């Protein structure tokens, strides 16, 4: 419990202090209009209130994190807190922040397009292929991870293969159907919340197939 509480404290300190340093180094402009405002097309660039986008982003990030985090803790002990906490503060959070801020300044472009602008078409095509490969690996993890967990909670004839097929079919349907719009309409309790406040970083980004959706808090 002490290590857990210390980890929470470390994350909060990292957010308030190291986060401020990162913002200062990058030179953010809270008055800059995001592509969600300047390029609003109702599909890939959509302004949203901070409460709704926070919940959507939380659902995207959460994923298997709580599951794998608990497994890592059970396998390797409290040392797992070290790379989870410090990796988040100095690695993951900074990476996501810089990726979003760079995309914000480049008109909502994704990483391959930004890289291609400065390093040429060949590198851009390589980054596209690399991104697709990484997404396949991530997709495999997000299929097999839940499948193994659910298989352990269900009868033996509902094995890992069965649940992997079910989850894969769900992902296909989620890709073909406008799930994002359905989810957005489903947050009834968030629809009444008006965004009249300014966030320090008034944007975030959500992977949408192979594109980036830039949204305002």
CNS distance restraints for C-alpha pairs under 8 A (distance, minus, plus):
assign (resid   1 and name CA) (resid   5 and name CA) 6.22 0.50 0.50
assign (resid   2 and name CA) (resid   6 and name CA) 6.06 0.50 0.50
assign (resid   3 and name CA) (resid   7 and name CA) 6.04 0.50 0.50
assign (resid   3 and name CA) (resid  78 and name CA) 7.07 0.50 0.50
assign (resid   3 and name CA) (resid  81 and name CA) 7.55 0.50 0.50
assign (resid   4 and name CA) (resid   8 and name CA) 6.36 0.50 0.50
assign (resid   4 and name CA) (resid  81 and name CA) 7.76 0.50 0.50
assign (resid   5 and name CA) (resid   9 and name CA) 6.28 0.50 0.50
assign (resid   6 and name CA) (resid  10 and name CA) 6.07 0.50 0.50
assign (resid   7 and name CA) (resid  11 and name CA) 6.16 0.50 0.50
assign (resid   7 and name CA) (resid  81 and name CA) 6.88 0.50 0.50
assign (resid   7 and name CA) (resid  85 and name CA) 6.27 0.50 0.50
assign (resid   8 and name CA) (resid  12 and name CA) 6.27 0.50 0.50
assign (resid   9 and name CA) (resid  13 and name CA) 6.11 0.50 0.50
assign (resid  10 and name CA) (resid  14 and name CA) 5.98 0.50 0.50
assign (resid  10 and name CA) (resid  85 and name CA) 7.31 0.50 0.50
assign (resid  11 and name CA) (resid  15 and name CA) 6.11 0.50 0.50
assign (resid  11 and name CA) (resid  85 and name CA) 6.56 0.50 0.50
assign (resid  11 and name CA) (resid  89 and name CA) 6.72 0.50 0.50
assign (resid  12 and name CA) (resid  16 and name CA) 6.24 0.50 0.50
assign (resid  13 and name CA) (resid  17 and name CA) 5.74 0.50 0.50
assign (resid  13 and name CA) (resid  18 and name CA) 7.29 0.50 0.50
assign (resid  14 and name CA) (resid  18 and name CA) 4.82 0.50 0.50
assign (resid  14 and name CA) (resid  19 and name CA) 6.17 0.50 0.50
assign (resid  14 and name CA) (resid  89 and name CA) 5.90 0.50 0.50
assign (resid  15 and name CA) (resid  19 and name CA) 4.83 0.50 0.50
assign (resid  15 and name CA) (resid  20 and name CA) 7.54 0.50 0.50
assign (resid  15 and name CA) (resid  89 and name CA) 7.51 0.50 0.50
assign (resid  16 and name CA) (resid  20 and name CA) 6.16 0.50 0.50
assign (resid  17 and name CA) (resid  21 and name CA) 6.50 0.50 0.50
assign (resid  18 and name CA) (resid  22 and name CA) 6.25 0.50 0.50
assign (resid  18 and name CA) (resid  89 and name CA) 7.92 0.50 0.50
assign (resid  19 and name CA) (resid  23 and name CA) 6.21 0.50 0.50
assign (resid  20 and name CA) (resid  24 and name CA) 6.17 0.50 0.50
assign (resid  21 and name CA) (resid  25 and name CA) 6.20 0.50 0.50
assign (resid  22 and name CA) (resid  26 and name CA) 6.15 0.50 0.50
assign (resid  22 and name CA) (resid  94 and name CA) 7.52 0.50 0.50
assign (resid  23 and name CA) (resid  27 and name CA) 5.86 0.50 0.50
assign (resid  23 and name CA) (resid  28 and name CA) 5.90 0.50 0.50
assign (resid  24 and name CA) (resid  28 and name CA) 6.99 0.50 0.50
assign (resid  28 and name CA) (resid 201 and name CA) 7.66 0.50 0.50
assign (resid  30 and name CA) (resid 198 and name CA) 7.81 0.50 0.50
assign (resid  30 and name CA) (resid 199 and name CA) 7.47 0.50 0.50
assign (resid  30 and name CA) (resid 200 and name CA) 6.15 0.50 0.50
assign (resid  30 and name CA) (resid 201 and name CA) 6.34 0.50 0.50
assign (resid  30 and name CA) (resid 202 and name CA) 6.59 0.50 0.50
assign (resid  33 and name CA) (resid  37 and name CA) 6.28 0.50 0.50
assign (resid  33 and name CA) (resid  38 and name CA) 6.77 0.50 0.50
assign (resid  34 and name CA) (resid  38 and name CA) 6.40 0.50 0.50
assign (resid  34 and name CA) (resid 104 and name CA) 6.24 0.50 0.50
assign (resid  34 and name CA) (resid 202 and name CA) 7.80 0.50 0.50
assign (resid  34 and name CA) (resid 203 and name CA) 6.90 0.50 0.50
assign (resid  34 and name CA) (resid 214 and name CA) 7.15 0.50 0.50
assign (resid  34 and name CA) (resid 215 and name CA) 7.26 0.50 0.50
assign (resid  34 and name CA) (resid 216 and name CA) 6.60 0.50 0.50
assign (resid  35 and name CA) (resid  39 and name CA) 5.02 0.50 0.50
assign (resid  35 and name CA) (resid  40 and name CA) 6.93 0.50 0.50
assign (resid  35 and name CA) (resid  45 and name CA) 6.58 0.50 0.50
assign (resid  35 and name CA) (resid 104 and name CA) 6.65 0.50 0.50
assign (resid  35 and name CA) (resid 107 and name CA) 5.81 0.50 0.50
assign (resid  35 and name CA) (resid 108 and name CA) 5.87 0.50 0.50
assign (resid  35 and name CA) (resid 214 and name CA) 6.12 0.50 0.50
assign (resid  35 and name CA) (resid 215 and name CA) 7.50 0.50 0.50
assign (resid  36 and name CA) (resid  40 and name CA) 5.05 0.50 0.50
assign (resid  36 and name CA) (resid  45 and name CA) 4.52 0.50 0.50
assign (resid  36 and name CA) (resid  46 and name CA) 5.02 0.50 0.50
assign (resid  36 and name CA) (resid  47 and name CA) 5.10 0.50 0.50
assign (resid  36 and name CA) (resid 213 and name CA) 7.81 0.50 0.50
assign (resid  36 and name CA) (resid 214 and name CA) 5.39 0.50 0.50
assign (resid  36 and name CA) (resid 215 and name CA) 5.06 0.50 0.50
assign (resid  36 and name CA) (resid 216 and name CA) 6.29 0.50 0.50
assign (resid  37 and name CA) (resid  45 and name CA) 7.67 0.50 0.50
assign (resid  37 and name CA) (resid  46 and name CA) 7.44 0.50 0.50
assign (resid  37 and name CA) (resid  47 and name CA) 6.32 0.50 0.50
assign (resid  37 and name CA) (resid 216 and name CA) 7.70 0.50 0.50
assign (resid  39 and name CA) (resid  45 and name CA) 6.27 0.50 0.50
assign (resid  40 and name CA) (resid  44 and name CA) 7.79 0.50 0.50
assign (resid  40 and name CA) (resid  45 and name CA) 4.88 0.50 0.50
assign (resid  40 and name CA) (resid  46 and name CA) 5.56 0.50 0.50
assign (resid  40 and name CA) (resid  47 and name CA) 7.28 0.50 0.50
assign (resid  41 and name CA) (resid  45 and name CA) 5.71 0.50 0.50
assign (resid  41 and name CA) (resid  46 and name CA) 6.83 0.50 0.50
assign (resid  42 and name CA) (resid  46 and name CA) 5.36 0.50 0.50
assign (resid  44 and name CA) (resid 208 and name CA) 7.72 0.50 0.50
assign (resid  44 and name CA) (resid 211 and name CA) 7.68 0.50 0.50
assign (resid  44 and name CA) (resid 212 and name CA) 7.11 0.50 0.50
assign (resid  44 and name CA) (resid 213 and name CA) 4.95 0.50 0.50
assign (resid  44 and name CA) (resid 214 and name CA) 7.39 0.50 0.50
assign (resid  45 and name CA) (resid 213 and name CA) 5.35 0.50 0.50
assign (resid  45 and name CA) (resid 214 and name CA) 5.54 0.50 0.50
assign (resid  45 and name CA) (resid 215 and name CA) 6.45 0.50 0.50
assign (resid  46 and name CA) (resid 213 and name CA) 7.40 0.50 0.50
assign (resid  46 and name CA) (resid 214 and name CA) 7.02 0.50 0.50
assign (resid  46 and name CA) (resid 215 and name CA) 5.66 0.50 0.50
assign (resid  46 and name CA) (resid 216 and name CA) 7.85 0.50 0.50
assign (resid  47 and name CA) (resid 214 and name CA) 7.90 0.50 0.50
assign (resid  47 and name CA) (resid 215 and name CA) 4.97 0.50 0.50
assign (resid  47 and name CA) (resid 216 and name CA) 5.11 0.50 0.50
assign (resid  47 and name CA) (resid 217 and name CA) 7.68 0.50 0.50
assign (resid  48 and name CA) (resid  52 and name CA) 6.77 0.50 0.50
assign (resid  48 and name CA) (resid  53 and name CA) 6.29 0.50 0.50
assign (resid  48 and name CA) (resid 215 and name CA) 6.07 0.50 0.50
assign (resid  48 and name CA) (resid 216 and name CA) 5.71 0.50 0.50
assign (resid  48 and name CA) (resid 217 and name CA) 6.23 0.50 0.50
assign (resid  49 and name CA) (resid  53 and name CA) 6.37 0.50 0.50
assign (resid  49 and name CA) (resid 193 and name CA) 7.49 0.50 0.50
assign (resid  49 and name CA) (resid 194 and name CA) 6.66 0.50 0.50
assign (resid  49 and name CA) (resid 195 and name CA) 5.19 0.50 0.50
assign (resid  49 and name CA) (resid 216 and name CA) 6.90 0.50 0.50
assign (resid  49 and name CA) (resid 217 and name CA) 5.24 0.50 0.50
assign (resid  50 and name CA) (resid  54 and name CA) 5.88 0.50 0.50
assign (resid  50 and name CA) (resid 195 and name CA) 6.44 0.50 0.50
assign (resid  50 and name CA) (resid 216 and name CA) 7.07 0.50 0.50
assign (resid  50 and name CA) (resid 217 and name CA) 3.74 0.50 0.50
assign (resid  51 and name CA) (resid  55 and name CA) 6.44 0.50 0.50
assign (resid  51 and name CA) (resid 190 and name CA) 6.61 0.50 0.50
assign (resid  51 and name CA) (resid 193 and name CA) 7.32 0.50 0.50
assign (resid  51 and name CA) (resid 195 and name CA) 7.99 0.50 0.50
assign (resid  51 and name CA) (resid 217 and name CA) 7.51 0.50 0.50
assign (resid  52 and name CA) (resid  56 and name CA) 6.29 0.50 0.50
assign (resid  52 and name CA) (resid 184 and name CA) 7.67 0.50 0.50
assign (resid  52 and name CA) (resid 187 and name CA) 7.31 0.50 0.50
assign (resid  52 and name CA) (resid 190 and name CA) 5.96 0.50 0.50
assign (resid  52 and name CA) (resid 191 and name CA) 7.75 0.50 0.50
assign (resid  53 and name CA) (resid  57 and name CA) 5.91 0.50 0.50
assign (resid  53 and name CA) (resid 215 and name CA) 7.68 0.50 0.50
assign (resid  53 and name CA) (resid 217 and name CA) 6.71 0.50 0.50
assign (resid  54 and name CA) (resid  58 and name CA) 5.94 0.50 0.50
assign (resid  54 and name CA) (resid 217 and name CA) 7.92 0.50 0.50
assign (resid  55 and name CA) (resid  59 and name CA) 6.21 0.50 0.50
assign (resid  56 and name CA) (resid  60 and name CA) 6.32 0.50 0.50
assign (resid  57 and name CA) (resid  61 and name CA) 6.11 0.50 0.50
assign (resid  57 and name CA) (resid 206 and name CA) 6.95 0.50 0.50
assign (resid  58 and name CA) (resid  62 and name CA) 5.78 0.50 0.50
assign (resid  59 and name CA) (resid  63 and name CA) 6.61 0.50 0.50
assign (resid  60 and name CA) (resid 206 and name CA) 7.94 0.50 0.50
assign (resid  61 and name CA) (resid  65 and name CA) 7.56 0.50 0.50
assign (resid  62 and name CA) (resid  66 and name CA) 6.77 0.50 0.50
assign (resid  63 and name CA) (resid 142 and name CA) 7.87 0.50 0.50
assign (resid  64 and name CA) (resid  68 and name CA) 5.89 0.50 0.50
assign (resid  64 and name CA) (resid 142 and name CA) 7.20 0.50 0.50
assign (resid  64 and name CA) (resid 145 and name CA) 7.45 0.50 0.50
assign (resid  64 and name CA) (resid 146 and name CA) 7.72 0.50 0.50
assign (resid  65 and name CA) (resid  69 and name CA) 5.67 0.50 0.50
assign (resid  66 and name CA) (resid  70 and name CA) 6.18 0.50 0.50
assign (resid  67 and name CA) (resid  71 and name CA) 6.32 0.50 0.50
assign (resid  68 and name CA) (resid  72 and name CA) 5.95 0.50 0.50
assign (resid  69 and name CA) (resid  73 and name CA) 6.17 0.50 0.50
assign (resid  69 and name CA) (resid  80 and name CA) 7.84 0.50 0.50
assign (resid  69 and name CA) (resid  84 and name CA) 7.84 0.50 0.50
assign (resid  70 and name CA) (resid  74 and name CA) 6.20 0.50 0.50
assign (resid  71 and name CA) (resid  75 and name CA) 6.15 0.50 0.50
assign (resid  72 and name CA) (resid  76 and name CA) 5.90 0.50 0.50
assign (resid  72 and name CA) (resid  77 and name CA) 7.37 0.50 0.50
assign (resid  72 and name CA) (resid  80 and name CA) 6.19 0.50 0.50
assign (resid  73 and name CA) (resid  77 and name CA) 4.70 0.50 0.50
assign (resid  73 and name CA) (resid  78 and name CA) 6.10 0.50 0.50
assign (resid  73 and name CA) (resid  79 and name CA) 7.60 0.50 0.50
assign (resid  73 and name CA) (resid  80 and name CA) 5.44 0.50 0.50
assign (resid  73 and name CA) (resid  81 and name CA) 7.52 0.50 0.50
assign (resid  76 and name CA) (resid  80 and name CA) 6.22 0.50 0.50
assign (resid  78 and name CA) (resid  82 and name CA) 7.71 0.50 0.50
assign (resid  79 and name CA) (resid  83 and name CA) 7.54 0.50 0.50
assign (resid  80 and name CA) (resid  84 and name CA) 6.20 0.50 0.50
assign (resid  81 and name CA) (resid  85 and name CA) 5.64 0.50 0.50
assign (resid  81 and name CA) (resid  86 and name CA) 7.99 0.50 0.50
assign (resid  82 and name CA) (resid  86 and name CA) 5.75 0.50 0.50
assign (resid  82 and name CA) (resid  87 and name CA) 7.45 0.50 0.50
assign (resid  83 and name CA) (resid  87 and name CA) 4.83 0.50 0.50
assign (resid  83 and name CA) (resid  88 and name CA) 7.62 0.50 0.50
assign (resid  84 and name CA) (resid  88 and name CA) 5.96 0.50 0.50
assign (resid  85 and name CA) (resid  89 and name CA) 6.32 0.50 0.50
assign (resid  86 and name CA) (resid  90 and name CA) 5.86 0.50 0.50
assign (resid  86 and name CA) (resid  91 and name CA) 7.50 0.50 0.50
assign (resid  87 and name CA) (resid  91 and name CA) 4.95 0.50 0.50
assign (resid  87 and name CA) (resid  92 and name CA) 6.20 0.50 0.50
assign (resid  88 and name CA) (resid  92 and name CA) 4.64 0.50 0.50
assign (resid  88 and name CA) (resid  93 and name CA) 5.42 0.50 0.50
assign (resid  89 and name CA) (resid  93 and name CA) 5.61 0.50 0.50
assign (resid  89 and name CA) (resid  94 and name CA) 6.99 0.50 0.50
assign (resid  90 and name CA) (resid  94 and name CA) 6.11 0.50 0.50
assign (resid  91 and name CA) (resid  95 and name CA) 5.95 0.50 0.50
assign (resid  92 and name CA) (resid  96 and name CA) 6.13 0.50 0.50
assign (resid  93 and name CA) (resid  97 and name CA) 6.02 0.50 0.50
assign (resid  94 and name CA) (resid  98 and name CA) 6.00 0.50 0.50
assign (resid  95 and name CA) (resid  99 and name CA) 6.00 0.50 0.50
assign (resid  96 and name CA) (resid 100 and name CA) 6.06 0.50 0.50
assign (resid  97 and name CA) (resid 101 and name CA) 6.08 0.50 0.50
assign (resid  98 and name CA) (resid 102 and name CA) 5.90 0.50 0.50
assign (resid  99 and name CA) (resid 103 and name CA) 6.12 0.50 0.50
assign (resid  99 and name CA) (resid 111 and name CA) 7.60 0.50 0.50
assign (resid 100 and name CA) (resid 104 and name CA) 5.97 0.50 0.50
assign (resid 100 and name CA) (resid 203 and name CA) 7.89 0.50 0.50
assign (resid 100 and name CA) (resid 204 and name CA) 6.41 0.50 0.50
assign (resid 100 and name CA) (resid 205 and name CA) 6.21 0.50 0.50
assign (resid 101 and name CA) (resid 105 and name CA) 6.29 0.50 0.50
assign (resid 102 and name CA) (resid 106 and name CA) 6.17 0.50 0.50
assign (resid 103 and name CA) (resid 107 and name CA) 6.29 0.50 0.50
assign (resid 103 and name CA) (resid 108 and name CA) 4.77 0.50 0.50
assign (resid 103 and name CA) (resid 109 and name CA) 5.34 0.50 0.50
assign (resid 103 and name CA) (resid 110 and name CA) 6.34 0.50 0.50
assign (resid 103 and name CA) (resid 111 and name CA) 7.52 0.50 0.50
assign (resid 103 and name CA) (resid 114 and name CA) 7.75 0.50 0.50
assign (resid 104 and name CA) (resid 108 and name CA) 5.24 0.50 0.50
assign (resid 104 and name CA) (resid 109 and name CA) 7.77 0.50 0.50
assign (resid 104 and name CA) (resid 214 and name CA) 7.43 0.50 0.50
assign (resid 106 and name CA) (resid 114 and name CA) 7.35 0.50 0.50
assign (resid 108 and name CA) (resid 212 and name CA) 6.62 0.50 0.50
assign (resid 108 and name CA) (resid 213 and name CA) 7.29 0.50 0.50
assign (resid 108 and name CA) (resid 214 and name CA) 6.26 0.50 0.50
assign (resid 109 and name CA) (resid 113 and name CA) 6.08 0.50 0.50
assign (resid 109 and name CA) (resid 114 and name CA) 6.40 0.50 0.50
assign (resid 109 and name CA) (resid 211 and name CA) 7.91 0.50 0.50
assign (resid 109 and name CA) (resid 212 and name CA) 6.93 0.50 0.50
assign (resid 110 and name CA) (resid 114 and name CA) 6.38 0.50 0.50
assign (resid 110 and name CA) (resid 211 and name CA) 6.33 0.50 0.50
assign (resid 110 and name CA) (resid 212 and name CA) 5.91 0.50 0.50
assign (resid 111 and name CA) (resid 115 and name CA) 6.02 0.50 0.50
assign (resid 111 and name CA) (resid 127 and name CA) 7.80 0.50 0.50
assign (resid 112 and name CA) (resid 116 and name CA) 5.94 0.50 0.50
assign (resid 112 and name CA) (resid 123 and name CA) 7.97 0.50 0.50
assign (resid 112 and name CA) (resid 124 and name CA) 5.01 0.50 0.50
assign (resid 112 and name CA) (resid 125 and name CA) 7.34 0.50 0.50
assign (resid 112 and name CA) (resid 127 and name CA) 5.17 0.50 0.50
assign (resid 112 and name CA) (resid 128 and name CA) 5.69 0.50 0.50
assign (resid 113 and name CA) (resid 117 and name CA) 6.26 0.50 0.50
assign (resid 113 and name CA) (resid 124 and name CA) 6.22 0.50 0.50
assign (resid 114 and name CA) (resid 118 and name CA) 6.96 0.50 0.50
assign (resid 115 and name CA) (resid 119 and name CA) 5.83 0.50 0.50
assign (resid 115 and name CA) (resid 120 and name CA) 7.54 0.50 0.50
assign (resid 115 and name CA) (resid 123 and name CA) 7.08 0.50 0.50
assign (resid 115 and name CA) (resid 124 and name CA) 5.95 0.50 0.50
assign (resid 115 and name CA) (resid 127 and name CA) 7.82 0.50 0.50
assign (resid 116 and name CA) (resid 120 and name CA) 4.67 0.50 0.50
assign (resid 116 and name CA) (resid 121 and name CA) 5.31 0.50 0.50
assign (resid 116 and name CA) (resid 122 and name CA) 7.48 0.50 0.50
assign (resid 116 and name CA) (resid 123 and name CA) 5.90 0.50 0.50
assign (resid 116 and name CA) (resid 124 and name CA) 4.17 0.50 0.50
assign (resid 116 and name CA) (resid 125 and name CA) 7.81 0.50 0.50
assign (resid 117 and name CA) (resid 121 and name CA) 7.66 0.50 0.50
assign (resid 117 and name CA) (resid 124 and name CA) 7.91 0.50 0.50
assign (resid 119 and name CA) (resid 123 and name CA) 6.13 0.50 0.50
assign (resid 119 and name CA) (resid 124 and name CA) 7.47 0.50 0.50
assign (resid 120 and name CA) (resid 124 and name CA) 6.40 0.50 0.50
assign (resid 121 and name CA) (resid 125 and name CA) 6.20 0.50 0.50
assign (resid 122 and name CA) (resid 126 and name CA) 6.27 0.50 0.50
assign (resid 123 and name CA) (resid 127 and name CA) 6.10 0.50 0.50
assign (resid 124 and name CA) (resid 128 and name CA) 6.22 0.50 0.50
assign (resid 125 and name CA) (resid 129 and name CA) 6.29 0.50 0.50
assign (resid 126 and name CA) (resid 130 and name CA) 6.03 0.50 0.50
assign (resid 127 and name CA) (resid 131 and name CA) 5.90 0.50 0.50
assign (resid 128 and name CA) (resid 132 and name CA) 6.26 0.50 0.50
assign (resid 129 and name CA) (resid 133 and name CA) 6.20 0.50 0.50
assign (resid 130 and name CA) (resid 134 and name CA) 6.16 0.50 0.50
assign (resid 131 and name CA) (resid 135 and name CA) 6.09 0.50 0.50
assign (resid 132 and name CA) (resid 136 and name CA) 6.22 0.50 0.50
assign (resid 133 and name CA) (resid 137 and name CA) 6.40 0.50 0.50
assign (resid 134 and name CA) (resid 138 and name CA) 6.12 0.50 0.50
assign (resid 135 and name CA) (resid 139 and name CA) 5.88 0.50 0.50
assign (resid 136 and name CA) (resid 140 and name CA) 6.13 0.50 0.50
assign (resid 137 and name CA) (resid 141 and name CA) 6.35 0.50 0.50
assign (resid 138 and name CA) (resid 142 and name CA) 6.17 0.50 0.50
assign (resid 139 and name CA) (resid 143 and name CA) 6.12 0.50 0.50
assign (resid 140 and name CA) (resid 144 and name CA) 6.00 0.50 0.50
assign (resid 141 and name CA) (resid 145 and name CA) 5.56 0.50 0.50
assign (resid 142 and name CA) (resid 146 and name CA) 6.60 0.50 0.50
assign (resid 143 and name CA) (resid 147 and name CA) 6.14 0.50 0.50
assign (resid 143 and name CA) (resid 164 and name CA) 5.76 0.50 0.50
assign (resid 143 and name CA) (resid 167 and name CA) 6.07 0.50 0.50
assign (resid 143 and name CA) (resid 168 and name CA) 6.44 0.50 0.50
assign (resid 144 and name CA) (resid 148 and name CA) 6.00 0.50 0.50
assign (resid 144 and name CA) (resid 160 and name CA) 7.62 0.50 0.50
assign (resid 144 and name CA) (resid 164 and name CA) 6.02 0.50 0.50
assign (resid 145 and name CA) (resid 149 and name CA) 6.49 0.50 0.50
assign (resid 146 and name CA) (resid 150 and name CA) 5.97 0.50 0.50
assign (resid 147 and name CA) (resid 151 and name CA) 5.91 0.50 0.50
assign (resid 147 and name CA) (resid 160 and name CA) 5.35 0.50 0.50
assign (resid 147 and name CA) (resid 161 and name CA) 7.60 0.50 0.50
assign (resid 147 and name CA) (resid 163 and name CA) 4.93 0.50 0.50
assign (resid 147 and name CA) (resid 164 and name CA) 5.16 0.50 0.50
assign (resid 147 and name CA) (resid 167 and name CA) 7.32 0.50 0.50
assign (resid 148 and name CA) (resid 152 and name CA) 6.28 0.50 0.50
assign (resid 148 and name CA) (resid 160 and name CA) 5.41 0.50 0.50
assign (resid 148 and name CA) (resid 163 and name CA) 7.87 0.50 0.50
assign (resid 149 and name CA) (resid 153 and name CA) 6.75 0.50 0.50
assign (resid 150 and name CA) (resid 154 and name CA) 6.33 0.50 0.50
assign (resid 150 and name CA) (resid 160 and name CA) 7.87 0.50 0.50
assign (resid 150 and name CA) (resid 163 and name CA) 7.24 0.50 0.50
assign (resid 151 and name CA) (resid 155 and name CA) 7.38 0.50 0.50
assign (resid 151 and name CA) (resid 156 and name CA) 7.41 0.50 0.50
assign (resid 151 and name CA) (resid 158 and name CA) 6.26 0.50 0.50
assign (resid 151 and name CA) (resid 159 and name CA) 5.28 0.50 0.50
assign (resid 151 and name CA) (resid 160 and name CA) 5.37 0.50 0.50
assign (resid 151 and name CA) (resid 163 and name CA) 6.85 0.50 0.50
assign (resid 154 and name CA) (resid 158 and name CA) 6.36 0.50 0.50
assign (resid 155 and name CA) (resid 159 and name CA) 7.71 0.50 0.50
assign (resid 158 and name CA) (resid 162 and name CA) 5.84 0.50 0.50
assign (resid 158 and name CA) (resid 163 and name CA) 6.99 0.50 0.50
assign (resid 159 and name CA) (resid 163 and name CA) 6.59 0.50 0.50
assign (resid 160 and name CA) (resid 164 and name CA) 5.95 0.50 0.50
assign (resid 161 and name CA) (resid 165 and name CA) 6.23 0.50 0.50
assign (resid 162 and name CA) (resid 166 and name CA) 6.37 0.50 0.50
assign (resid 163 and name CA) (resid 167 and name CA) 6.02 0.50 0.50
assign (resid 164 and name CA) (resid 168 and name CA) 5.97 0.50 0.50
assign (resid 165 and name CA) (resid 169 and name CA) 6.10 0.50 0.50
assign (resid 166 and name CA) (resid 170 and name CA) 6.29 0.50 0.50
assign (resid 167 and name CA) (resid 171 and name CA) 6.30 0.50 0.50
assign (resid 168 and name CA) (resid 172 and name CA) 6.32 0.50 0.50
assign (resid 169 and name CA) (resid 173 and name CA) 6.24 0.50 0.50
assign (resid 170 and name CA) (resid 174 and name CA) 6.01 0.50 0.50
assign (resid 171 and name CA) (resid 175 and name CA) 6.13 0.50 0.50
assign (resid 172 and name CA) (resid 176 and name CA) 6.28 0.50 0.50
assign (resid 173 and name CA) (resid 177 and name CA) 5.76 0.50 0.50
assign (resid 174 and name CA) (resid 178 and name CA) 7.21 0.50 0.50
assign (resid 174 and name CA) (resid 179 and name CA) 5.72 0.50 0.50
assign (resid 175 and name CA) (resid 179 and name CA) 7.58 0.50 0.50
assign (resid 175 and name CA) (resid 209 and name CA) 7.61 0.50 0.50
assign (resid 178 and name CA) (resid 182 and name CA) 6.48 0.50 0.50
assign (resid 179 and name CA) (resid 183 and name CA) 6.00 0.50 0.50
assign (resid 180 and name CA) (resid 184 and name CA) 6.06 0.50 0.50
assign (resid 181 and name CA) (resid 185 and name CA) 6.23 0.50 0.50
assign (resid 182 and name CA) (resid 186 and name CA) 6.08 0.50 0.50
assign (resid 183 and name CA) (resid 187 and name CA) 6.59 0.50 0.50
assign (resid 187 and name CA) (resid 191 and name CA) 6.46 0.50 0.50
assign (resid 188 and name CA) (resid 192 and name CA) 7.59 0.50 0.50
assign (resid 189 and name CA) (resid 193 and name CA) 7.87 0.50 0.50
assign (resid 195 and name CA) (resid 217 and name CA) 7.55 0.50 0.50
assign (resid 198 and name CA) (resid 202 and name CA) 6.80 0.50 0.50
assign (resid 198 and name CA) (resid 217 and name CA) 7.89 0.50 0.50
assign (resid 199 and name CA) (resid 217 and name CA) 6.75 0.50 0.50
assign (resid 202 and name CA) (resid 216 and name CA) 5.49 0.50 0.50
assign (resid 202 and name CA) (resid 217 and name CA) 5.09 0.50 0.50
assign (resid 203 and name CA) (resid 214 and name CA) 6.72 0.50 0.50
assign (resid 203 and name CA) (resid 215 and name CA) 5.47 0.50 0.50
assign (resid 203 and name CA) (resid 216 and name CA) 4.42 0.50 0.50
assign (resid 203 and name CA) (resid 217 and name CA) 5.41 0.50 0.50
assign (resid 204 and name CA) (resid 214 and name CA) 6.06 0.50 0.50
assign (resid 204 and name CA) (resid 215 and name CA) 5.76 0.50 0.50
assign (resid 204 and name CA) (resid 216 and name CA) 6.75 0.50 0.50
assign (resid 204 and name CA) (resid 217 and name CA) 7.33 0.50 0.50
assign (resid 205 and name CA) (resid 212 and name CA) 6.17 0.50 0.50
assign (resid 205 and name CA) (resid 213 and name CA) 5.43 0.50 0.50
assign (resid 205 and name CA) (resid 214 and name CA) 4.81 0.50 0.50
assign (resid 205 and name CA) (resid 215 and name CA) 6.32 0.50 0.50
assign (resid 206 and name CA) (resid 212 and name CA) 5.97 0.50 0.50
assign (resid 206 and name CA) (resid 213 and name CA) 5.42 0.50 0.50
assign (resid 206 and name CA) (resid 214 and name CA) 7.04 0.50 0.50
assign (resid 207 and name CA) (resid 211 and name CA) 6.10 0.50 0.50
assign (resid 207 and name CA) (resid 212 and name CA) 5.22 0.50 0.50
assign (resid 207 and name CA) (resid 213 and name CA) 6.60 0.50 0.50
assign (resid 208 and name CA) (resid 212 and name CA) 5.86 0.50 0.50
assign (resid 208 and name CA) (resid 213 and name CA) 6.43 0.50 0.50
